[in-house]
Amino acid sequence: MVTRTNAKILGIDHVTGTVDIGKNADLIIMEQNPLEHIEALSDIAMVMVKGNLIQTPSVTRIKEVDDVLYSVW
Protein backbone atom coordinates (compact mmCIF):
# COMPACT_ATOMS: atom_id res chain seq x y z
CA MET A 1 0.00 0.00 0.00
CA VAL A 2 1.59 3.23 -1.17
CA THR A 3 0.61 6.76 -2.11
CA ARG A 4 0.68 8.12 -5.65
CA THR A 5 4.18 9.60 -5.44
CA ASN A 6 5.70 6.52 -3.83
CA ALA A 7 3.97 4.25 -6.35
CA LYS A 8 5.38 6.34 -9.21
CA ILE A 9 8.90 6.20 -7.75
CA LEU A 10 8.61 2.41 -7.39
CA GLY A 11 7.23 2.07 -10.93
CA ILE A 12 3.98 0.49 -9.77
CA ASP A 13 1.65 3.45 -10.25
CA HIS A 14 -0.21 1.55 -12.99
CA VAL A 15 -1.64 -0.81 -10.31
CA THR A 16 -1.67 1.17 -7.05
CA GLY A 17 -1.19 4.58 -5.46
CA THR A 18 -4.53 6.16 -6.37
CA VAL A 19 -8.19 5.19 -6.18
CA ASP A 20 -9.04 4.44 -9.80
CA ILE A 21 -10.79 1.83 -11.95
CA GLY A 22 -8.58 -1.23 -12.47
CA LYS A 23 -6.15 -0.45 -9.64
CA ASN A 24 -5.74 -2.32 -6.37
CA ALA A 25 -8.21 -1.14 -3.74
CA ASP A 26 -5.72 -0.49 -0.93
CA LEU A 27 -7.30 1.75 1.70
CA ILE A 28 -6.85 2.62 5.37
CA ILE A 29 -9.91 4.15 7.05
CA MET A 30 -9.60 6.02 10.34
CA GLU A 31 -12.26 7.42 12.65
CA GLN A 32 -10.47 10.78 12.92
CA ASN A 33 -8.44 12.93 10.53
CA PRO A 34 -4.74 12.17 11.18
CA LEU A 35 -3.83 15.69 10.04
CA GLU A 36 -5.79 17.00 13.01
CA HIS A 37 -5.16 14.12 15.44
CA ILE A 38 -1.87 12.27 14.86
CA GLU A 39 -2.98 9.52 17.25
CA ALA A 40 -5.62 8.56 14.67
CA LEU A 41 -2.84 6.71 12.82
CA SER A 42 -2.84 4.09 15.58
CA ASP A 43 -6.64 3.86 15.76
CA ILE A 44 -7.47 2.25 12.43
CA ALA A 45 -11.12 1.44 11.81
CA MET A 46 -10.82 -0.56 8.59
CA VAL A 47 -8.19 -1.77 6.12
CA MET A 48 -8.73 -2.95 2.58
CA VAL A 49 -5.90 -4.66 0.67
CA LYS A 50 -6.45 -5.47 -3.01
CA GLY A 51 -10.18 -5.13 -2.42
CA ASN A 52 -10.25 -7.53 0.54
CA LEU A 53 -11.52 -6.15 3.84
CA ILE A 54 -9.33 -6.92 6.86
CA GLN A 55 -11.77 -7.39 9.75
CA THR A 56 -9.39 -6.88 12.68
CA PRO A 57 -6.64 -4.49 11.63
CA SER A 58 -3.81 -3.84 14.04
CA VAL A 59 -0.82 -1.54 14.13
CA THR A 60 2.65 -2.85 14.86
CA ARG A 61 4.74 -0.13 16.39
CA ILE A 62 8.48 0.09 15.73
CA LYS A 63 10.28 2.01 18.47
CA GLU A 64 12.98 3.39 16.19
CA VAL A 65 10.37 4.77 13.76
CA ASP A 66 8.32 6.22 16.64
CA ASP A 67 11.44 7.95 18.00
CA VAL A 68 12.17 9.59 14.64
CA LEU A 69 8.55 10.63 14.10
CA TYR A 70 8.18 12.11 17.58
CA SER A 71 11.50 13.98 17.24
CA VAL A 72 10.19 15.91 14.24
CA TRP A 73 6.60 16.27 15.41
N, C-alpha and C positions, 0 to 999 in steps of 0.2 A: 504494500500500500504506500503510494507516494503521491506527492503533489505534482502539478503540471510541470513546474520547472525542473524538479528532480527527475521526473519521468523523461523529460526531453534530454537532460544531461546523460541519463543512463541508456538512451536510445530505445525506450519502451513506451514512448508517448502515443504510439498507435494502438496500444491495448489498455493503458491505464493513465491516471494522472488527472483526468477530468471526467465529469459525469456526461456521458454522450452515448448515443446509440452504437451498439457493437463493442463497447469497451467493458472491461471488468467493472462490476458494481462493488467497489471497495469503499465502504463508508464507515465513519465513526460518528455516532450520535451521542451528544451530551445533553444533560438537563439544563446546564447553564452555559453562557457564552464564555469560553476560555480567555477571550480578550478582556473581559471584565472581571472574571474570577479565575485566576490561574489554577486554583485547586480543582476546577471542573475537569481538568485533564486526567485526574485520577478517579473521577466519578463518572465512568462511562455507562451510558444507559443501554446502548445497542452497538453491535459491530456486524457489518456485512462484508464478507470476503468472497469475491467472484460470484456475487449474487446469493450466497448462502448466509443465512442469519445465524450468528453465534449467540446462543441463548444465555450463557453465563459468562460474559466477558470479564476478564480480570487484567489488572495492570501489574507487571513485574517491574519493580523499581531497581535501578542500578545506582548504587551510592555514588560512584564516580561521576555519573551523568548528573545526578541531583546536585552534587557539589558545584559543578560547573554552572548549571542553570541558576542556582540560587546566588552564585557569586556575581552574575550579571543582572539579576532581577532586582 
